[in-house]
Amino acid sequence: MWCRGKARPQNGGYGHPDHIQNHRVTMATRVDTGVSDQKYDALAAHASQSAGALTCSS
């Protein structure tokens, strides 16, 4: 890619419309509820998922 490192998307690295809207709603909610100074990470390593550490039941 000739432009690698030169072009930057306006909406982050991924830019999926659903993810952008999710971010907007989350940030607005955090401000409205007064927890805007807290940060929550919702990422988990693939190894944890593979080991069954994160499971969902319906």
Secondary structure as the mmCIF struct_conf table of DSSP 4:
data_model
#
loop_
_struct_conf.conf_type_id
_struct_conf.id
_struct_conf.beg_label_comp_id
_struct_conf.beg_label_asym_id
_struct_conf.beg_label_seq_id
_struct_conf.end_label_comp_id
_struct_conf.end_label_asym_id
_struct_conf.end_label_seq_id
TURN_TY1_P TURN_TY1_P1 TRP A 2 LYS A 6
TURN_TY1_P TURN_TY1_P2 GLN A 10 TYR A 14
HELX_RH_AL_P HELX_RH_AL_P1 PRO A 17 THR A 33
TURN_TY1_P TURN_TY1_P3 GLY A 34 GLY A 34
TURN_TY1_P TURN_TY1_P4 SER A 36 ASP A 37
HELX_RH_AL_P HELX_RH_AL_P2 HIS A 46 SER A 50
TURN_TY1_P TURN_TY1_P5 ALA A 51 GLY A 52
BEND BEND1 ALA A 53 LEU A 54
#
